[in-house]
């Protein structure tokens, strides 16, 4: 790490060394008491400036001093000598929702140094619900988690989170897939004018009550059935409230160039900032397309579009096994999909579609089964499709079909479709931030399910350990900026993402020489190493590597993000 003097650091951070103490919000360190002082840490301000050794004083939920602060003025001192101190990490693409009602400690996320989640991605959000959807979702969640759903809107969901408390800050998009399902069900058809009006009303209501913007998951039903023009109409509503448009594009493999063009068109015509989710190029035959993808993104930015992307630090993706089946087979609800899987007249078409997928993958040994629901089938978790199919004596297609039928469509998979060199180029690109694309889980209780993607536990430590310390993709302070001030500014999180007087005290303290992910494909439920302390809104949530049980997180609503 490149070091600078304390005086240089304070000058770059907008402070100044004077009389042995930094410029404070009120008074001088020698005359002011602090709830907590973080002492002698290597402070990375989140703005990309080189770090320097300094102290940080905290009162309540905010930073009130940066500089040289006498320990005698603190109620509590946290010694951070030899450790890096940075703003808490912001996970810009996350899927946590009901999980925070099951376990508000958010173990897998906060132990990575994540202090803020940006959820509601890929067109999925736990709202809005139609009356019919509400009863179905309510029964399913009560059966699986014991959680009673008592909301239909973003306002109700966020209020429920606030009543229960949570370990970190939470924000959310409204999902276009959820909106379309609430307005017109799961069918592949064009909406009527009244249905478009209803969808626009639901997006407006979500934006009025704090949603960050509109998200789409255009590989998933029913969002995938929407035309570009339909999405533009909804994105314009989000834009009118100052929101963003985040998209899991319509294709991330063979037609990725066309999908990027569509995303850019939506951003331009709706006049809305664009966030391309988990930027990737899948299947070996498409890997050489990455330079063209990046050129399109750069040219769009140069022409005036506010565009940014995110990515997780792994070459495998994770989603439902059903995604490998053609879109026509997935139309409608789960029962419709399962009925088609059982239809003898459709078997040749389905088998041919899966053979095409296998050809692009290279082999079904590139796909792991990550989770199932039933105990009878949990032996398949962590095994490749090829291995599991072989143990049953079935060809891969029949194995996948029968497993989906047994599990009523609820089978998770991890697919190795990406390239390490492409990953490094994406992560190091100035228009790409870091995301986990995960849910907050834990290695105990109801959230210890299956063998999830290691990104659930390891994303941010892996970036810091493997790709910064070992691979040296960029300076540490530059990557910290990508994970803190850049997303805070992009999503409008006022007074977050920077270690600065007057900002909220969302802080992670890590060992840059030891921080690393421990989660593996075979054993993913493992916390990372090298992150001993995490502070959220001025209160220690992780202390000496252990969760304190405190729940100081806040809901970050659009335009209401500074409320207590």
N, C-alpha and C positions, 0 to 999 in steps of 0.2 A: 504493500500500500504506500502510495506517495504521501508523505506528511508535509504539512505546512506549519508555520508558527501559529500559536493561539491568536496573536494579533491579526495575522493575515486571514485566518479563518473567520474571526469575528467581523472583520471588515467585509468579506465576501458574503457573510450571512446577514449583512445589514445591521450589525451591532458594532460595538467598539469597546476595546479594552481601556478602562479609565480608572485610575486609582485602585487597581487590584480587583475590580469587579466589572462585569458587563453592564451595559445599559439595560435597565430593567423596566418592566411595565410600571412599577411603582417603587421609587426609592432605590437603594443600593443593597447589594447582598449582605453587607456588614450590618445592616439595620433591619433587615426583613427576615421573618421566619417563614419556613417552608414546610409543607406537609411531607415532601420527599425531595431529596437531592440525589441525583444520579452522578456519582463521583468518578472523575478521571477516565471516562470512557473516550474512545476514538469516535468522535461525533461526525456522522455523515448527514448533512442537513437535508438531503432529499432533492436538492436542486442541481446535483451533479458537481458541486464544488469538491475539491480534494478535502479529505477529513483532517481533523486535528483534535488533540486531547483537550477536553473542556468538561465543565460540569453543567448540569441542567437542573434547574429548580422548578418544582411543580407545586401549585396550590389548587386544590379542588380538582377540576377536570382539565386545567390548562397549564401550559408552560409559562412561567413568570420570570425566568432568568436563564441566560446562557452565558457562561463565562467562568471566572474563578470565584467559587462560592465557598465560604467557610462552613465546614461540616457542623460547627456548633449552632448554626442557625436553623438546623433541620430537626423535625420531629423524628424522621427516619432517613437513614443514608443507605443507598445501594451502591456498593463498590463495584465499579465496572472497569477497573484497570485491566488492560490487555484485551478488552472486548470492544466490538463495534456497537455503536448506538445509532439507530436510524429511525425514521418515521415507521410506523406500523405498515405492513404491506397491504395493498388493496387488491383483492382477487376480482378481476374485472369481468370474469365469466364464470358464474357459479349457478348451481341448481338447488341450493338448499331452500327448503320451505317448511314442510311439516316436521322435518328433522329437528328444528329448533324447539318445537313443542314437545317432542319426545325426549330430547336431551339438550337443554339450553346451554350446556357448557361448551358446545361446538368444539369438541376435543381435537379432531383431526385438523381443523382449520387453524385454530388459535395457537396450537403448538408449532405450527410452521411460521409463526410471526404474523399471521394475517389478523388484522384488526377491523377490516371492513369487507363485507361481501357485496357483490353486485349480482343479483340473482334475477329470476324470471326470464331466463335466456332460452334460445332455440324455439321460440313460439310457445313455450310452456310457462304458465303461471298458475298459482293456486286460486285463481279468480279470473274472470267472472264466471259464475255458474248459472246456468238456467235452472229452473225448478227441477226438471228431470235429472239433470247432471248432479245437482246438489245432493239428492237422496242417494244416488249411486255412489258418489265419492264419499259421502258421509258413512255409509255402511262399510265400504271397503277400508277406509282408514280406521274406523273403530275396530274392525276385525283384525287388522294387521298391527296397529300401533296402540289401540286403546284411546286414540285422540278423537274427541267429539268436534266435528266441524260445525261451527256456528256462524259462519260468514259466507257471503256470496260475492263480495266486492273487495277491492284492494283496501279500502278504508277499514272494513271489518277485520281483514287478515292482519294488517299492520297494528291495529289496536289490540288484537289478541296477542301478538308478539310482545307488545309493550307491557301488557298485564302480567305475562309470565316471566319477563326478563330474559336476557341472553348475554353471553360472554363477550360478544363483539358487535360492531355496528352492522346494520343491515339495510340494503336498498334493493329495489326491484323494478324491472321492466314489466309491462303488460304484454302477454304473449298473444300474437296474432292467431295462433292455432287455437288457443282457449277461447278467444273472442269469436272466431268463426264457428267453433263447435257450439257455443252458447247461442249463436244467432240462427244457425241453419243445420246443425248436426254434422255428421262425418262423411257426407256424400260428395262425390266428384261431380259437381255441377256449378253453373254460374249463379251467383246470388241475384235475387230480385232487387229492384230499386229500394224497396222497403227494408230488405235485409242488409243492404249496404248502409242505409241510414242508421239502422239499429247498431251495426258494428261500429260506425263512426261515433255514435252516442256513447257506447261502452268504452271506447278508447278515450274519448273526452273526459268521461267520468273518472277513469283511472288516472289520467294526467292531472285533473283538478285535485285529486286526493293523494298526490305524491309520487306517482310512477315516474321513472326516469325517461321513459320513451317507449317505443314499440319494438318488440323482438319477433323474428321469424325463424322457423325451422323448416326450410323448404324441401327437405328430404323426408319429412314426417307428415303423416296424415293427422288432421285434415288440412293443415296449412299448405301442404304441397299442392292442393287442388286450386289454390288461388292464382289468378293471373297476375302478371306484373302490374297491370292497370289497377286491379283491386287493391294490391298492396300499396301502391302510390297514394290512393285515396285515403287509406288509413294513416299512412306515414305523414301526409299533409296535416292531419289532425294533431298528431304528436308534435309536429314541427311548430304549429301555431301556439303551443304551450312552451316552446323552447326545448323540446325533448330531442332525443337521439334515436337513430334507427340501427339496431344490432341484428345481424343476420347470420344464421347458419345457412349458407348459400344452397341453391337448388342442386348443385353437384360439386363434389370435391375431387372428382376423378377424371373420367373421360371428357366431360364437358365443362371443366373448371374455367376455361377462358370465357366461355359464354356465360357462365354463372357470375363471374366477376363483372362482366359487362352489364348484366341485369342489375346487380347490386349498385353499381355506379349510376346507372340510369335512374334507379329509385331515389338515390341520394340527391341527384341533380334536380329531377323533376319535382320532388317533394320539398326541395330546399331544406334538407335536414342533414346534420352530421351523421356520417356513416361509420359503423364499427363492424368490420368483418371478423366473425368469430372463428376461433381456433384455426387460423390459416394453415392449410396443408395441401399437399398434392398426393393423392392416393394411387397405389398400384405402380409397379415398376415401369410399365410402358408410358406412364405420364410424368415420371420424375423430371425429365428434361424440360417440362413446361414451366418450371418455377421461374426462370428469368423473365419469361413473357408475362407471367402473373404479376411479378413485382413491377415490371415496366408499366403495366396498366394502372396499378395502384399509384405509382409515382407520378405518372402523367395526369391522373385525375387530381391528385393533390396540387400539382403545378398549375393546373387549369382553374383552381379555386375551390374544389370540393374539400370540405373538412372530412378527412378520411383517416382512419386508424384501424389497426388489426390487433389480434391477440393470439397467443399460442402457448401450449403446455410443453414441457421439456422431455417429451418421450416420442418414440417413433411408432407407437401403437395407439389407436383410438379405442373408444368404448361406447357401446350403445346396445340396443336390443337386437337379438338374433333375427327377429322378424324383418329388420331392415334389408337383409339379403334377399328377401322375397320381393317380387315385382310390385310396383305401386298398385296395379289393378287388383292384385290379390289382397292388398291391405285396405282397400276402400271400405268405409263403414266402420262399425264398432268391432270389438274383439271377437264377438260371436260370428260376425260375418266373415272375418279372416279365417277363423277355425273351421267354419263350414266349407270354405273353399279348399282348405288343406285336406279335408276328408273326401272331397268330391272326386270320384274315379275319373270323370270326364276331363278333369283339369290336370291330372298327374303328369302327362307328357309335357305340357306347357311349363309347369312348375319345375319339373326335373331339368328341362332345357335351360330355364332361366338360372337355376343354381349351378349348372355346368358352366355357363358363361362366367359367372362370378368366380368359380374355381379356377378357370383359365386365367383370369386377370390376377388373382391372388398368387397363383403358382401351385398351391396345394392347400388343402384344408388343415394342414398342420400349422398354418399361419394364424389360426383363429382359436382362442381359448374360450371355454364356457366359464363365465365369471360368477354367475349366481342363478339359482333356481328357487322356487318357493317350497316345494315338497321335500320332506325328509327322504322319501324313497329315491329321489334322483340327485341328492346332494353329492353323491360320489363323483359326479361329472365335473364339479366345480374345480377349476384349475387344470383341467385336462383339455388337450386340443380336440377339435371335432374328429380329426382322423383317429386319434388314440381312443376316444370314447366310443366312436362308431365301431372300431375294431373289436372292442371288448363286448359289444352287444351282438356282433356278427352281422350287422346291418351295413349296407352301403351308406355313405355320408348323407345323401339326400333323405333317405328313409329315416335315418337316425334323427336328423334335424326336424323333419316333419313330425315324427312321433313325439319327440321331446317337447316341441311347442304345443302339441295337442295335450300331452300330459300336464303341462304347466299352465294351460290356458293362456298361452302366448307370452308368459312372463319369464323370459330367459335372457340373461345378460351375456354379452360377449365382449372380448377384447381382440382386436384384429391388427396384425402387424403388416401395415400397408405402406409405411413411409420410409424415408431415407435419412440417415444421420447427417450427411453433408447438407441436405436441404434444411433439416432442422436447425443446424447451426447458422445457416445463412438467414433463415427467418428470424430466429431469436436475436440476432445481432443487428437486424434492420432497424433504422431509426423510427419507422412507422409501425413497429410491433411492440406490444407490451406482453405481460405475463399473466396467464390465467391457469386455473386448475381444472376447469370444466368438471367439477365434482360436486359432491354433497358433503355436508358436515356429518361425519360418522364417528364411531368410537370402537375400540377393541373389546367392548363389553356391552351387555344389555341388548336391547332390541335393534340397535343400529350396527351390531356386529353381524352383518349378513354376507354370506358368500366370500368370494375373493375379488374384491373390487380392484379397479385399476390403481396401481401404486401412486398415481397423481393425487388421489384422495388424501394421502398422508405426506407426500414427498415433494410436491411441485417446487415450492420456493426454496427449501434447503438444497434441492438438486441443482437449481439454477446457480445458487451461490457457491456450492461445493464443487460440482462437476464442471459446470460451464464457465464459471468465473475463476475459481482458484486453480482448477486443474487444466481446463482447456484455454483459459485466458481469452475468452471471446471479446472482452472489453474491460475497462477499468471497473473496479467494484463500485465506485461512486456513480458511474454512468448507469449500471444496471439497477442500483438502488433507486435512482431517479425514475427509471421506467416503472418501478413497482410502487412508487409513492406519489411524488408531486405531479407526474404526468397524468395518471388516472384521476387524481383528486381534482386537478384543473379541468380535465375533460368532462367529468360527470358533475362538476359544480359543487364538490364537497368543500364548502367554505371552511377555512381555518384548519384544514387537514392536509396531510401529505408532506409537511415541511416542519423541521424542528426550529421553531421561531417563537419568540415572545408573543403571547396572545393567541397562539394556536392550541388546539386541543392536544392533550398529552396522550396520543396514540403512539406508542414507542415499542420497538423490538430491540433487544440486546442479545447479540450473537457473537460467537467465536469464529472469526473469518478463517482461522486455520483448521477448524474442526467441523464446522457445520456441514451436514450431509444428510441425504435421505437414507432411510433404512428399509423402507417398504420394498418388497420384491413381488414378482409375479406369483410365486408359490406361497408367500407369506406376507400379504400386503398390510395387515393390521398391525403396523409398527410405527411408533412415533419417531421423528427424526432426532438427530443428535446435534448439539452445539447451539441450542437456543434456550438458554437458562431462564430468561425473563421476558415477559410480554406484559405491557401496560396498556389498558384501554380506558380512555377518558380519565386518566390520572390514577387509576386503581390497578394494582397488580392482579393479573389473572393467572399468569404463569410465574411462579416464584421458585427459583432454584430447581427448575425442571419439573415442578409439580403444579397441578391445577389447584388454585385456591378456593374454587367454588363460587367466586364472586361473579356477578352478572351485571357489569356496568355498561353494557352496550346500548346503543341508541338506534332507533329507526331514523334513517336519513331520508326524509321526504324531499322531493323536489321543491325548492324555494322555501323550505321550512327546516333546513338542515342544522340550524344552530340552536334549536329549541332544546331545553333541558330534558 
